[in-house]
Amino acid sequence: METRAPYALIGALVLAAIGAIFGFVYWLNNTGGLGKRTVFEVRFENTVSGLLKGAGVLFNGIRVGEVIDLRLNPDHPRQVTAVISVAEGTPVRPDTHVGLDFQGLTGVPVIALEGRSSMPAPPSMPVLAADPNAGISMTQAARDTLRRLEAILAENSEPLRSMIANFNTFSAALARNSDRLDGIVTGLEKFVGGGTAAPQVVYDLTAPRDFPPIAKVPSTQFSVPEPTAILMFDTQKLLVRPSGSEGPSFTNARWSDNTPKLIQAKIIQSFENANLLRSVARPTESLNTTRQLLIDIRNFHLSLAAEPMAEVEFTAKILGDNGLVLDARIFRAVAPAAASDARSAAAALDAAFGRVVIDLVVWVANRM
C-alpha cells in the first residue's frame, strides 16, 4: 500500500505560522511597545533613589513609556540624566513639570510628567529639567529637617541655657515671695472691684399665727394651687419700684423660693395656723377637694414713690366644683420700710403680707 504525505495539510500549517508571526510583529510595532517612540532627556539636580532602567513614565497619571538609560554627569556630580522613551503624540512641552512618584506598597519610583500649557511642541525639544526636590523622599526630607534643627540648637545652645537659668531664677523668686504675691493680688482685686462675691442673704415670709375668732369652720375641703403672676413676680429677687430712673438694687438678697411658690406655702400654713388643717390642702395632697382658692399676684414689691413702702396686693377667687366663681375679692396692704435696704424691704413686705393673709383666712372661712 502506498503511503501519501499530507502535503496540503503541512502547507496550510506553515502558512498559518507565517501569518501568526507577521501578526505578532505587527502587534508589537503598534501596541506592544515597539511602535514609534519619542526620546527625551530629563535632568535631575538631586538623587534619584531607586530609579532603574525600565521604570515607568507617567503623563498625568497614564503610563506612556519607560526609562531606557540613566547617566551621571562627570562635570556635575549632583546631576543625573535619565533618558526616557514615550509614545509618539505624548504632549510633552518645554514647561512640562517633571518629578518622581512612588507607586505601590513598596514605593517603586517612576518618572511623573504633568502637562502645563497647550503651546505647540518645538522642532527640537530641549532637555527637561526636573523639580529640584523631585528625588527627595519623605524620609530624606525628615532627615534634612532634623539636621537643620540640630544645627540651630547647636548654634543657640548658650542662649537657651541662659534662658532656662533665668526661668529657674524667676520661679525660685516667686516661690520665696509667694506670701507677698497673695497680698498683692488681693489688693489688685479690691482695687479693680473684683475678689470674692458677697454672700447671698436669704429672706423668708412669716405665716401669721394670731387670728380673730372665726365664726365657723368650712364644711368643704378646698385646695390652694400655686398663685399666678406675670413674669416679673416669678422670681426670687426682692423687687423695687424706684421713683425715678434709678433705685437701689438688692443684688445679694433673695427670697427662700420663687415668689408664687413662697406665697402659696405661707397661705396654706396660715390656714393651718388658724386651726383649719382639715379644710385646706395642696392640689397634690387630695383628689377629693371640690373647691379651689385661686390667687393672682398683682403687686409684691418695695415702692419708692414718696417714702419706702411695701405693697402687697392680690386677687382671691373661690372656685366651685362646677367651675364657676362663687366669690372674689381684692386684698391689699401696705407697710412702711425703715430704710431702702434689703433687710428693711423684706421686713416691710413680710408685715404687709401678714395683714393681707389674715384678712384672706377670715374671708375664706366665712365664704366656704
Secondary structure, DSSP 8 states (H G I E B T S, - for coil): ------HHHHHHHHHHHHHHHHHHHHHHHHTSS-S-EEEEEEEESS--TT--TT-EEEETTEEEEEEEEEEEETTEEEEEEEEEEEETT----TT-EEEEEEETTTTEEEEEEE--------SS---EE--TTTT--HHHHHHHHHHHHHHHHHHTHHHHHHHHHHHHHHHHHHHHTHHHHHHHHHHHHHHHT-SS----EEE-----------S---SS-EE----B--GGGSSSB--EE-SSS-----TTEEESS-HHHHHHHHHHHHHHHTT-TTTEE-TTT-S---EEEEEEEEEEEEE-SSS-EEEEEEEEEEE-TTS-EEEEEEEEEEEE-SSSSHHHHHHHHHHHHHHHHHHHHHHHHHH-
